[in-house]
Amino acid sequence: STDEALAYVSGRIDIDSSPAIRDRLLAFLQTPCPRIVNIDLSEVTHLDSSGVATLIEALKIARGCKTELRLQGLHDRLLHLFEVTGILSLFNGRL
């Protein structure tokens, strides 16, 4: 259904993998845009600034097509990073 989609992301999200992850996330945001896209980060082992930028870019595009982007599966270090940087508040989803 176009109501909800789930994107699993795993491993390292860094300068090398970000472009492919960006492409995958943007594919979820093609028309017809789902109402909600959940991004599962429970298997992510590392996230650098390019990964953060990728998520924020996806968020901007999602807002443009009225899609709610939710993060799920955030664990310790990732959760801390997202809270400290204020990114968590940008996303509708909570754990």
C-alpha positions in Angstrom: 0.0 0.0 0.0 1.1 3.6 -0.4 0.3 4.3 3.2 3.5 3.1 4.8 6.9 1.9 3.7 9.8 0.5 5.6 13.5 1.1 4.7 16.1 -1.1 6.4 19.6 0.4 6.6 22.5 -1.6 8.1 26.2 -1.5 8.6 28.2 1.7 8.2 26.7 4.9 6.9 29.6 7.0 5.8 31.1 8.9 2.9 31.4 5.7 0.9 28.0 4.2 1.5 25.9 7.4 1.8 25.2 7.9 -2.0 23.7 4.4 -2.3 21.6 4.8 0.8 20.5 8.2 -0.4 19.4 6.6 -3.7 17.5 3.9 -1.8 15.7 6.4 0.5 14.8 8.7 -2.5 13.4 5.7 -4.3 10.9 5.3 -1.4 9.9 8.9 -1.9 8.9 8.6 -5.6 5.3 9.3 -6.5 2.9 8.1 -5.3 4.6 9.1 -2.1 3.8 6.9 0.9 2.2 8.7 3.8 4.8 7.4 6.2 8.4 6.0 5.6 9.9 4.3 8.6 13.7 4.0 8.5 15.0 1.2 10.6 18.5 1.9 11.9 18.8 -0.9 14.4 21.5 -2.6 12.3 23.6 0.5 11.7 27.0 0.2 13.3 28.5 3.6 12.4 27.1 6.9 11.1 29.2 9.9 10.1 28.3 13.4 9.1 27.6 12.4 5.5 25.1 9.8 6.8 23.4 12.5 8.9 23.3 14.8 5.8 21.8 12.0 3.8 19.0 11.5 6.4 18.3 15.2 6.5 18.2 15.5 2.7 15.6 12.6 2.7 13.7 14.4 5.3 13.5 17.6 3.2 12.3 15.7 0.2 9.8 13.8 2.3 8.4 17.1 3.6 8.1 18.3 0.0 5.7 15.4 -0.8 3.9 15.4 2.6 5.5 12.2 3.7 6.2 11.6 7.4 9.8 10.2 7.9 10.3 8.2 11.1 13.4 6.8 12.5 13.2 3.5 14.4 15.7 1.2 16.1 18.0 3.9 17.3 20.4 2.5 19.9 22.7 4.0 22.4 25.4 5.8 20.5 23.2 6.6 17.5 20.4 7.8 19.8 22.9 10.0 21.7 24.3 11.4 18.5 20.8 12.3 17.2 19.8 13.8 20.5 22.9 15.9 20.9 22.8 17.3 17.4 19.1 18.0 17.7 18.3 15.8 14.7 15.8 13.6 16.5 13.4 16.5 17.0 13.3 17.0 13.2 11.8 13.5 12.6 8.2 12.7 13.5 9.0 9.2 14.7 10.1 8.2 18.1 11.5 4.9 19.0 
